[in-house]
Amino acid sequence: MAYRNLMRHLGQQRWFAWTAARLAPLDAKVLKRTGGRFGLLGNYGLPQCLLTTTGRKSGQPRTVTLLYGRMNGNPILIGSNFGQKHHPAWALNLEADPKAAITIDGVTHDYRARMVTDDAEREAIWELMYTIWPAYHAYRGRAGRDIKIFEMVPV
């Protein structure tokens, strides 16, 4: 609980977001190797998943670690990219090819991404995600762009 609270606090700091963005590939490898049992933010009340998309340029599988929420039982993913000015590659990959796999707690399922565009639905999702990761407030404020939100629908 103390670690989770510390991470939730640090997540709002610019330096932390910058560092986390650069450590994300390592985090994905650790999470993958431990079958979802350990990650930099995981196992402390912060829900993490591995998202595998198809690279829009390479055609190769690309796996990233993400926090996720659930609405209507489906995983929700936020393309905040730690508040950076550009969209994360995984979000652009989902736009190009909405088929993806998500691994949660070592179990993988196939999904199809649905971009959430309805303003009311987006706001409800933001409110949910703020309770999971308050740093989304900071990310949303400094990104300077419309952050992509995806509902992952089981195939």
N, C-alpha and C positions, 0 to 999 in steps of 0.2 A: 504494500500500500504506500509506504513512504517513497519507494523508488518510482512507482507510477506517478505520484504527485509531483515528484521532482522532475520527471520527464515531461509531464504536462506543463509545468512552469517553464522549463528550459525550451520547450518547443516553440514558445512565443518569441524567443530571442533571435535576432537576425543571424548572429554568429552560429547558433545551433542549427538553424535551417540550412545555412551554407555548408556546414560540416556534415550534416545528415544527408544532404543531397549527394555529397561526394562519397559517403560511406554506404549508400544504398546498394551498390552492386555487391559489396562484401556481406551486407546484411542478408541479401537474397541467398547467397551461397551458404551462409550459416544456417538459415532457416531451412533450406533444402536438405542440407546434410543431417540436420537433427530431426527431420520428419515433422517440422513445424513446432517442435517442443521448445526451441530457444531462438530468440531474435533480439535485436537491440531494444525494441519496444515491447516485445511480446512477453507473455506469461506474467504480466503485471497488471492485468485488467484492461489492457489495450489490445483490441482484436487485430491481429495481423493475418494476412493471407499472401500467398504467392500467386501472382497473375501471370499467365503465359499467353502472349499474343504472337501473331505472326508479323515480323518486321515488314513494314510497308515498302521498304527499298530492297532489303536483302532477301525477303521471303523465308528467313530463318526464324526459329522460335526464339522469343525474347522473354525472359522471366524477371519480374521485379517484385519487391516486397512492398505491400501497401497496407495502410490501416483501412478497415472497412466497417460499415454499419449494416443494418438490416432493416428493410421496410417491406412489409407484406411477405416476409420470409426470404426475400431475395437480397443478395449482397449489393451494397451501394458503394461505389468508388468515386472519389473526388480527385480531379486532375489539377490539384493546387500547385504541384511542383515546388512545394515549400515556399510559395509566394513569389517565385521567379516570374519574370516578364513573359517567358515563353511557355507554351504547353509542353507537358511531358511527352516523351516519345511514345509511351504506352497508350496514351489517349489518342494520339494521331494514328497509331496502329489500329486501335479499335474502330476508328472512323473508317479507315480503309478496308478493314475486314473485321466485322463484329464478332466472329467466332473466337472464343478464348477458353482457357481452362483455369480454374481457380482451385488452389490447394489450401484447405483449412484443416488444421490439426492432423496433417499427414494424409488427408483424404482428398482426392482430386475428382472434380466434376466438370463437365462441359457446359458452357453458357453461351448465350448470345447477348451482346451489349445493346442496350436501348439508351440512346442519349436522352436525358431528361431536359425538356425545353420549356415546359409549362411553368410559369412564374410561381404559382401557388405551390406546386409540387416541389420545385427547387427550394423555396423558402422552408418548407416542412423538412426537407432533407438537411438543409443547412442547420436548422435548430437541433435535429437529431445528432448530426455530426459534431456540433459544438460541445455537446455533452460528453462525447467520446474523446475529442481532442480539441480543447479550447484554442489551441494555436491556429485553427482554421480561421478564426476571426482576424488574426494578424496576417495570415497568408492572403485571405480574400482582400484585405485592405491594401496591401502593397503590391499585389500582382498587376493591377492596372489593366486587367482583361477579364472577359467573361470566362470564368472557370468551368470547364467541362465536368458534368456529373453524369454518371452511368448507372443504370439499374441493370444488373446481370440476371438475365432470365434463363432458367434451366432449359437445356435442349432435350 
